[in-house]
Amino acid sequence: MRWSRRNFCGIPQKFRMLGTVRFLHGSLYCREEREKKQKPIAQLLRNSAEVHSQPVRKRAGIFIGGEKMPATTTQLSRLRFTDEQLQKANAVNLLELARSYGYELEDKERKAYNAKGSGGLFFYKDNNTFKHFGSDQKGGAINFVMMEENITFVDAVKKLLGPSYEPVREAAPRKYTPAPAKKELLLPKKAANYRRAYWYLTQVRGIEPSIVSALMNEKKLYQGSYFVREKNQFESVCVFLGYDEANKARYCFMRGADPASTVKQDKAGSEKSIPFHMAGRSNKVYVLEAPIDAASHASLAVLYGVDWRQDHRITTGCLSDGALQWFLKQNPEIEEICWCYDNDTEGTKPVPITREEYEAARTAGDSSVYLIEATGKPMKRIPCNWGQQAALSSARKYRGLGYRVSIHTPQTNDFNTDLMLLRRQAEQREAETEPNAEEEWEAER
């Protein structure tokens, strides 16, 4: 008898109901010349049915159905960690660990430190965790070491534990820890008038007055009051809002309405997957990092004679595409995406190097190499344009999904700096062409 892939109907119905069934060589056929060397198909089907009727053995030492499953040699050879060891590894102070890797931390936000020139690497003060918005990686000390040194989970834990590490062959079951309750978004209290926010955005940041007025009328921008704990006082802030499909504010970004203010953060409880959106009429969307970048990009369009309401503009709040995914789901007519991320020319990225490369660089006076204090491993900081790297990665991803894609790179660091530079150049040209008052008086005489 000859079996083929097409002759599946010859198998009894009870075996066809098994779902995933494994056979020799992963196929469903049997040739006459192999019948002496391998079991008959019927025997293979019976064996498969017996396997599927047994409980799944997921891990050695786990109780299933009141009976402990035996552990295999392969499973016993894998190194495990106790909960105490994992807690100790993740309890390492991330701020000190980051400084040992050569990061310069800036205390610009109330809840987090920002690593300078790192493409959006933040270390949170209250829970000893980090998030790198450039690569969308996050976690505790273990994940940070894995990211920095490109090593496995086991090696990262062993490195953090140091001499106190003692391998165990079987760990106790992990305890379930429920996720913390999500905070409700409480918007800053609105000011009696929005004059300071209007002045800051138009005069200090150079944004077109018509755009600022339009955003205020659409309730996407207002002047609020925010309490700054470090200064123990309230400050006026520009509040930018993102709305969900039910027209409810779900995202809130705050920027101090004063050049000396350090307030530049999302409000607690904000949902980053909901973008700040400047609505357009076409099937094209510009993707930027922050609301002031989006308003500046629209202002540049006005200066070049383009209707700023023609295309959509959204902000992601970082370099990940969560907000873009939500926007595309809500606006299926979009066909073209243009990324306008920052031009991080001063960004750097740490990479491991050999001891020989480190010694040679030190001899040559290269200040970009250093040793990790915790491990003594040599590292080198190389240039990395995080914004443009993320734009290129996203463009490749969405081109594969069928969208027309492009990248608009600012000439300076960001589009607000481009806008301010353009306005200063226009003022200089106007001052040069304006006639001198004394010369006009002499000419009249």
C-alpha positions in Angstrom: 0.0 0.0 0.0 1.3 3.5 -0.9 0.5 6.6 1.2 0.9 10.1 0.0 0.2 13.6 1.4 -3.0 13.7 -0.7 -4.3 10.4 0.6 -5.2 11.9 4.0 -8.8 10.7 3.7 -7.7 7.2 4.2 -6.8 7.9 7.8 -9.5 7.0 10.3 -11.6 10.0 11.6 -10.5 9.6 15.2 -6.9 10.1 14.2 -7.6 13.1 12.0 -9.1 14.8 15.1 -5.8 14.7 17.0 -4.6 18.0 15.6 -0.8 18.2 15.6 0.6 14.7 15.2 4.2 14.0 14.6 5.5 11.3 12.2 8.8 10.1 11.1 10.6 12.7 8.9 7.7 15.0 9.6 5.6 13.5 6.7 2.6 11.4 6.3 3.6 8.7 3.9 5.0 5.1 3.9 6.8 3.4 1.1 6.8 -0.4 0.7 10.6 -0.5 0.7 10.7 1.2 4.2 8.1 -1.0 5.9 10.7 -3.4 7.2 12.8 -0.6 8.7 10.1 1.4 10.4 6.9 0.9 12.3 3.6 0.7 10.4 1.6 3.9 10.1 -1.2 2.5 12.2 1.3 1.9 15.1 2.7 5.4 14.7 -0.9 6.8 14.9 -1.6 4.8 18.0 1.6 6.0 19.7 0.7 9.6 18.8 -2.8 9.2 20.2 -1.3 7.9 23.5 1.1 10.9 23.7 -1.7 13.4 23.2 -3.8 11.8 25.9 -1.1 12.4 28.5 -0.6 15.7 30.4 2.0 18.1 29.1 5.3 18.0 31.0 6.4 21.6 31.1 9.1 21.7 33.7 10.9 19.3 36.0 9.7 19.3 39.6 6.3 20.8 38.8 3.2 19.1 40.3 0.5 18.4 37.7 -2.6 16.5 38.6 -1.3 15.7 42.1 1.7 13.8 40.8 5.2 15.1 40.5 6.7 14.8 37.0 10.2 13.3 36.8 13.1 15.6 35.9 15.2 14.8 32.8 19.0 15.0 32.8 18.9 18.0 30.3 16.5 19.9 32.6 18.6 19.3 35.7 21.7 20.6 33.9 20.2 24.0 33.4 21.2 26.6 36.0 18.4 28.1 38.0 18.1 31.1 40.3 16.2 31.4 43.5 13.8 34.3 44.0 16.2 35.7 46.6 19.1 35.7 44.1 17.0 37.4 41.4 15.7 40.0 43.9 19.3 40.7 45.0 20.5 41.1 41.4 17.6 43.5 40.5 18.1 45.4 43.8 21.5 46.8 42.6 21.2 50.6 42.5 20.6 51.4 38.8 21.8 55.0 39.1 25.2 53.9 40.5 25.3 51.1 37.9 24.6 53.6 35.1 27.3 55.9 36.3 29.7 53.0 36.4 29.0 52.4 32.7 30.0 56.0 32.0 26.6 57.6 31.7 26.2 61.3 32.7 22.8 61.6 34.4 20.7 64.8 34.3 18.1 65.4 37.0 15.6 67.2 34.7 12.4 65.4 35.6 10.7 64.8 38.9 10.5 61.0 38.5 13.5 60.1 36.4 17.1 60.9 35.5 18.0 61.3 31.9 21.3 59.9 30.5 22.8 62.6 28.4 23.3 61.8 24.7 21.8 58.3 25.0 18.8 58.5 22.7 16.1 58.7 25.4 17.5 56.6 28.3 15.7 57.3 31.6 16.2 55.9 35.1 13.2 56.1 37.3 13.8 57.1 40.9 10.9 55.4 42.7 11.2 51.8 41.4 14.8 51.4 40.4 14.0 50.7 36.7 14.9 52.1 33.3 13.5 52.6 29.9 15.4 53.3 26.7 12.9 55.0 24.3 15.4 54.7 21.4 15.3 50.9 21.3 12.1 50.5 23.4 13.9 48.4 26.0 13.1 48.5 29.7 13.4 46.7 33.0 15.6 46.5 36.1 19.3 46.0 36.7 19.3 42.6 35.0 17.8 43.9 31.8 20.1 46.9 31.8 23.3 44.8 32.0 21.9 42.5 29.2 21.3 45.6 27.0 24.7 47.2 27.8 26.9 44.2 27.4 24.8 42.2 25.0 24.9 39.1 27.2 22.4 36.4 28.3 20.1 36.6 31.2 22.1 34.0 33.2 25.4 35.9 32.6 23.8 39.2 33.6 22.5 37.7 36.9 25.9 36.1 37.7 27.7 39.4 37.0 25.4 41.3 39.3 25.6 38.8 42.1 29.4 38.7 41.9 31.2 36.4 44.4 28.0 35.7 46.2 26.6 33.7 43.3 25.9 30.1 44.1 24.2 28.0 41.3 21.1 26.0 42.1 19.6 23.3 40.0 15.9 23.8 40.7 14.2 27.0 41.8 11.1 27.4 43.8 8.0 28.4 41.8 7.9 32.2 41.2 5.3 34.0 43.2 2.6 35.9 41.2 2.8 39.7 41.7 -0.1 41.6 40.4 0.6 44.6 38.2 0.2 48.0 40.0 -3.1 49.8 39.4 -2.9 52.3 36.6 -3.0 55.9 37.7 -5.8 58.1 36.6 -4.9 61.1 34.4 -5.6 64.3 36.3 -5.1 67.3 34.1 -3.4 70.4 35.4 -5.8 73.2 36.5 -6.5 75.7 33.8 -5.4 79.3 34.2 -7.7 82.2 34.1 -6.2 83.2 30.7 -3.6 81.7 28.4 -1.5 84.8 27.7 1.8 83.5 29.2 1.5 80.2 27.2 0.7 82.2 24.0 3.7 84.5 24.6 6.1 81.6 25.3 5.1 79.6 22.2 5.0 82.5 19.7 7.8 84.8 21.0 10.2 82.4 22.6 9.7 79.3 20.4 8.7 81.1 17.2 5.5 79.2 16.5 3.0 80.8 14.1 0.3 82.7 16.2 -2.5 81.3 14.0 -1.4 77.7 14.8 -1.3 78.4 18.6 -4.7 80.0 18.4 -6.1 77.1 16.4 -4.8 74.5 18.9 -6.3 76.5 21.8 -9.7 76.7 20.1 -9.6 73.0 19.4 -8.9 72.3 23.2 -5.6 70.6 22.4 -3.6 73.3 24.1 -4.1 75.4 27.2 -2.2 77.1 30.0 -2.2 75.2 33.2 -0.7 75.3 36.7 1.7 72.6 37.8 3.3 72.2 41.3 7.1 71.6 41.1 8.2 69.8 44.2 11.9 70.7 43.8 11.0 74.4 43.9 8.0 73.9 46.2 5.9 76.3 44.1 3.4 76.3 41.2 4.6 77.1 37.7 2.7 78.0 34.5 2.9 75.3 31.9 1.8 74.7 28.3 -0.5 71.7 28.3 -0.8 69.6 25.1 -3.5 67.0 25.0 -4.1 63.8 23.0 -7.7 62.4 22.7 -8.9 58.8 22.2 -11.7 57.7 19.9 -14.3 58.7 22.5 -12.8 62.3 22.5 -11.5 61.8 26.0 -8.1 63.3 27.0 -5.8 60.4 27.6 -2.4 61.9 27.0 -1.0 65.1 28.5 2.4 66.6 27.9 3.6 69.7 29.9 6.2 72.2 29.0 7.1 75.1 31.3 5.8 78.5 29.9 9.1 80.1 30.9 12.5 79.9 29.2 14.1 79.1 32.6 11.6 76.3 33.5 12.8 72.7 33.7 9.3 71.2 33.4 9.3 69.0 30.3 7.4 65.8 30.9 4.3 63.7 30.5 1.6 64.0 33.2 1.3 61.0 35.5 -1.4 58.7 34.1 -0.8 59.6 30.5 -1.2 57.0 27.8 1.7 57.2 25.4 -0.2 55.1 22.8 -2.6 58.1 22.3 -0.9 60.8 20.2 -1.1 64.5 20.2 -2.8 65.1 16.9 -2.9 68.1 14.5 -5.6 67.0 12.1 -5.2 67.2 8.3 -7.2 66.5 5.2 -4.9 64.3 3.1 -3.9 60.6 3.4 -0.4 61.6 4.7 0.9 61.9 8.3 4.1 63.4 9.7 5.4 61.6 12.8 7.4 63.8 15.3 8.6 63.3 18.9 7.0 66.2 20.8 4.1 68.6 20.4 6.4 71.7 20.0 8.2 69.9 17.3 4.9 69.3 15.5 3.8 72.9 15.8 7.2 74.1 14.6 7.1 71.8 11.6 3.6 73.2 10.8 5.0 76.8 11.2 7.8 76.0 8.7 5.2 74.9 6.2 3.4 78.3 6.7 6.7 80.2 6.1 7.2 78.2 2.8 3.7 78.9 1.6 2.1 75.5 2.4 -1.2 75.0 4.1 -0.4 73.5 7.5 -3.8 71.8 7.7 -3.3 69.8 4.5 -1.5 66.9 6.2 -1.8 65.2 9.6 0.9 65.5 12.3 1.1 63.3 15.4 3.7 62.9 18.2 4.9 59.7 19.7 6.4 61.1 23.0 9.5 58.9 22.3 11.0 56.9 19.5 8.6 53.9 19.6 5.7 53.5 17.3 2.8 52.7 19.7 1.1 56.0 19.1 1.5 55.6 15.3 -0.1 52.1 15.4 -3.1 53.5 17.3 -3.4 56.4 14.8 -3.3 54.2 11.8 -6.0 51.9 13.3 -8.3 54.9 13.8 -7.4 56.4 10.4 -7.3 53.6 7.8 -7.3 56.0 4.9 -3.6 56.9 5.6 -1.3 55.8 2.8 1.9 57.8 3.4 4.0 58.2 6.5 6.9 60.7 6.9 9.2 60.5 10.0 10.5 63.8 11.3 12.6 62.7 14.3 15.4 64.7 15.9 18.8 64.8 14.3 20.8 63.5 17.3 24.3 64.3 16.0 25.8 64.3 19.5 24.2 61.0 20.5 26.5 58.1 21.6 26.2 54.4 22.2 28.5 52.3 24.4 30.0 49.1 22.8 32.4 46.6 24.3 36.0 46.5 23.1 39.0 44.3 23.8 41.7 45.1 26.4 44.2 45.6 23.6 41.9 48.1 21.9 41.4 49.9 25.2 45.1 50.2 26.0 45.9 51.4 22.4 43.1 54.1 22.7 44.3 55.2 26.1 47.9 55.6 24.7 46.5 57.6 21.8 44.6 59.9 24.3 41.1 58.8 23.2 38.7 59.9 25.8 35.8 57.8 24.5 37.1 54.6 26.1 36.5 53.7 29.7 36.3 50.8 32.1 33.1 49.6 33.8 33.7 50.1 37.5 31.5 47.1 38.5 33.2 44.6 36.2 36.4 46.2 34.8 35.2 45.5 31.2 36.6 48.0 28.6 34.0 50.0 26.7 34.0 52.6 24.0 31.4 55.3 23.2 30.7 55.5 19.5 28.5 58.1 17.7 24.9 57.1 17.3 22.1 59.3 15.8 19.2 57.7 17.8 16.5 59.8 16.2 17.5 59.1 12.6 18.3 55.4 13.4 14.8 55.0 14.8 13.3 56.8 11.7 15.1 54.5 9.3 14.1 51.4 11.3 10.4 52.5 11.3 10.4 53.4 7.7 11.7 49.9 6.7 9.0 48.3 8.9 6.1 50.3 7.5 7.3 50.0 3.9 7.0 46.3 4.4 3.4 46.8 5.5 2.5 48.6 2.3 2.8 52.2 3.2 4.7 54.9 1.2 7.4 56.1 3.5 9.9 59.0 3.8 12.2 60.7 6.3 12.4 64.5 6.8 15.6 65.3 8.7 16.0 68.7 10.4 19.0 70.7 9.5 19.9 71.3 13.1 18.9 69.2 16.2 15.1 69.5 15.8 12.5 71.5 13.8 12.0 74.1 16.5 15.7 75.0 16.3 15.3 75.1 12.5 12.4 77.5 12.9 14.2 79.8 15.3 17.2 79.9 13.0 15.1 80.7 10.0 13.3 83.6 11.9 16.7 85.0 13.1 18.0 85.0 9.5 14.8 86.8 8.3 15.2 89.4 11.0 18.9 90.0 10.0 18.0 90.4 6.3 15.2 92.8 7.3 17.6 94.9 9.5 20.1 95.0 6.7 17.6 96.3 4.1 15.9 98.8 6.4 17.3 102.3 5.7 19.1 104.2 8.4 17.1 107.0 10.1 19.9 109.5 9.9 20.4 108.8 6.2 16.7 109.4 5.6 16.8 112.7 7.5 19.9 113.9 5.5 18.2 112.9 2.2 15.1 114.9 3.1 17.2 118.0 3.8 
